[in-house]
Amino acid sequence: MAQTRVGGGEGESGRRGEPDGSAGSEPTPAEQVAELLERAQNGFEIGEPLLDRLRTALMHQTELRSYRQRNDGRRPLRCNTYRHVFLLADGSSLVLYELEHDTGPQERYLYELYTDDGALDAAERRVHDRIGGGGIGPGSESEELPAWLAEELLLAMGPTRPRREYVAEASPDHARRLLRRAENADGPGEVVRELLQGALGHHIALITKPRRRGTGRDATWCRFYEHAFLLEGGGEVSLWELEHNMTADGRLVCEVYLDEAEAEVAADRHARAQGVEL
């Protein structure tokens, strides 16, 4: 069975006016990496070992991280930052940040890729200096998203449930690895562990959720994954993985729950404890 993948919510080609490679089909993670490198001015700075790992990802998701726009000059100046999340076969994830702006001498978008927040922050400051004061978005006079834009973003990034396509490859091992990574004491018990040892297939889905965040730089990592398992007789069992860094030391941890609502409640509990807004 084919392994599933999740493409960017808006579609890379559709968002930036580029030709669509194959009508109606989403790019694979490897194709997504190739597209990012092709248009990036600094793609050569991304190490080949990291790119090799990204190309083997099972799924990818694109999210708008921040934006800036100014319309009162000779021509509009815009800066958008996208977070490209890649889910790997071992359940971990890697992130590429893409900076998109039109502050160059020509009226066309330029693209830059970064792997860490520090380098991205420096690049955003450089582009925001070119945009200057005023406009909307972080760094402008109004730090709040316009209500209409916030609602549109929430709708565009709302909850999705991709069609399940079960992978019949070492599903019991996948269940064991997932449960072994879990650090929460209130996770699935031995009955579930034993049940999943007979799994015939599994499916991983990154679940997007419309979560309002504060207007400052977002250093909070919070992701939900559904791990669905196909059992003998056609039954299905889902485990809900919460991956976050809302810990005292900022360490990335994995928690697993039997119920999606329990994972949501846990995320909100961790956020309140750290004083952050989801």
N, C-alpha and C positions, 0 to 999 in steps of 0.2 A: 504493500500500500504506500501511496505517496505521502511524504511528510508534509504537514501543513505549515503555512506561513501567514503572517499578517503584514500587509503593506501599509504605507503611510496613509493617514486618514484622508488627506486631500489628494494624494497621488502626486508624485514628484513631477511627472510630465505635465499634468493638467495645471498644477499650481504655477509653474513658471513658463508656460507657453511653449514647452519643448515638444517635439514630435513624439507620439505614443508608439512604442516599439511594437506591441501586439495588442490590437483592440480587445478590451475586455479582460485582459490578463494582468495580474499584479507581478511586479518584478520579484525574482527570488532574492534572498539576502545577498548572494554573490553578485547578482546583477545590480542590486542597490549600491553595493560597495563600488562597483565599476563606474556607475553613474556619478557617484560623489567624487571619485578621483578624477574623472574626466573633466568635470567643470571646475574643480578646485584649483586655485592659483598656487597653493602651497602643498599640493598632494604629496610631493616628494618628501615632505617632512614626516609623514606618517610611516612608522617602522614596518618593514615587511613581515616580521613575526606576528605583529598585531593584525595586519591585513589578512594573513593566512588564517588566523583564528576567526576573523569576521566572515570570511568567505564560506566557512563551514557551518555558519549559524543556521538554526532551524527556522527561525522567525525573525521579523524585524517590525518595528513600529516607529513612526515619525510623529513628533509632537512639537508644537510651537512653544518655545521656552520664554522668549521675550520679543518685543518689537519697539520700534521708534520711527516716527514719521514727522516731517516738517514740510508744510505746503506753502509757506509765505515767501519763498525765495524765487529765483529765476526759474527753477523747476523743482518738482517735489524731490525730496531726499528721504530715503527709507533704509531701515536696517532691521532685519529679522534674524533671530537665532533659532535654529531647530535642533532638537535633540533626537538623534537616531539611535534607538535601543535595539540591540541584537541579542537574542536568546540563544545560548549555546547548548550543545547536546548534554553537557553535564549539569544543566540547570542554572548555571551562572549567566551573567549578562555583561556585555560590553557596550560602551557608549561612545559615539562620535558626535561632536558638536559642529554644526555647520552655520557659519556666519554669511548671510546674504545681504548685500547692500549695493546701492547705486550711487556712491559718492565719488566715483572715478570721473575722469574728464569726459567720457562718453555716457550717453543715457542708456546704459544697459547694466544688468545685474552682474556683480562680481561675487565669487564664492571662495570661502576659506574654511579649512577643516582644522579642528583642534581635539585633543584627547583629554585635556584637563582644564579645570575651572580657571586656574591662574592665567594660563596663556589666553584663554577665551576672554577673560575680563580685560586684559591688556588690549586685545584686539578690539573689543567693543568700545573701550574708552577712546581709542584712536579714531574709530569711525564716528562715534558720537561727537567728538571734537570737530570733525569735519561738518557734521550736520548743524552744530551750533545750538543756541538756546531756542526755546519755544517748541512748538509742536506738541504731539501727544506721545505718551510712553514714558518709561523710566528715564529720569534725568531731565524731564521737562517740568514746566510749572505745575502741571497736574499729574500727580503720581497715580491716580486711579484710572483703571480702564473705563472707557465709556460704557454705560450700562448695556447699550445695544450690542456693542462689540463683545463684551463679556458673555452675553447670552448666546451669541452666534458661535463663539469659540466653544462654549460648553456643549452646544448641540453638535458641533462638528467633531468633538472629541468624546461624545457620549458613550454609554455602555454598548459594547458590541459582543455578539456571540457568533464567532465564525463557525461554519459548518464543520463538524467533526470528521476527520479522516484518520482513522486509527493506524498507527504504525505497529506492525507485528514484529518488533525487534527487541528482544530482551526486556519486555515490559516488567516482569517481576524484579529484575535488577534495577530498573528505573525507579520503581516504587521503593525498593530498599534504600537506594541512594538518597532519594528525596526525604524519606522519613529519618534517615541517619543525620541529615543536615539540620533537621528541625531542632530549634533550641527551646521551644516552649513546652512546659510541663503538661499543659492541658491539650496536647495534640491527640491524634488518633491512637487508640490502644492496640493491644495484641490481637484482638479479634480482626481488626481491619488489616493489620500486617499479614496475618495468616491468609485472609481472604485474597489479598492482592498477590500472593505467591502463585496463584493460578490465573493471573491476568493474561489474556490472549493478545491484547493490544493496548496502546496508550496514545493520548492526544494532548498536546500542550497548547494553551491559548493564553496570550497576554490580554488581560481584561482592562480596557480603558475605562476610566471613571471620571465624570465631571466633578473635580474637586477644586473649590476656590482656595487660592493661596494669597499670602500677603504680597505687597508690591515690592519688597526688597529683593535682593539677590537670593534666589532659591537654592539653598544647599541641601534641602531635604530630599532624600531618595525614598520613594514609597511605591512599590509595584505589586500588583496582584496577578497571579497566574492560576489558571485552572488546569489541573492534571486529571484528565478523565481516563478511566481504565475500563476496558471491555472484558467482561467475565464470560465464563462458559454459560451457555443458555441464552446469551444476548443481554444479560444484565449489565448495568453500568454503575460505577462508583466514581465520584469526583472528590479530589483533595484540593483544597484552596491554599495556595502558598502566598504568604505575605513576606516580601523582601524589603527591608528598610534599614536605614542608618540612624533611626531615632533612639540611640543608645547613649549612655553617659559619655563614652569615649568616641562616639561617631562611627563605631565599627559596623560594617554591613552584616546583618544577620538574616537568617531564614526561619520563619515560623510556618507551621502547617496546621490547618484546621479542616474539620469535616464539613463545616458549614460556611458559606460565603459571608453570611451576616456576622458570624463570630470573627472572621478575619477582619471585617470592617470595624467592628467594635474594638478589636485589639489595636488596629492602626490608630483609631481616635484616642484610645487610652494612652498609647505611647506618645502621641503628639502633645496631648495635654501635659504629660509628665515632663516633657522637654520644653514646653512653652512655645511650640511652633504651631503654625496654622496650616491645615491641609486644605 
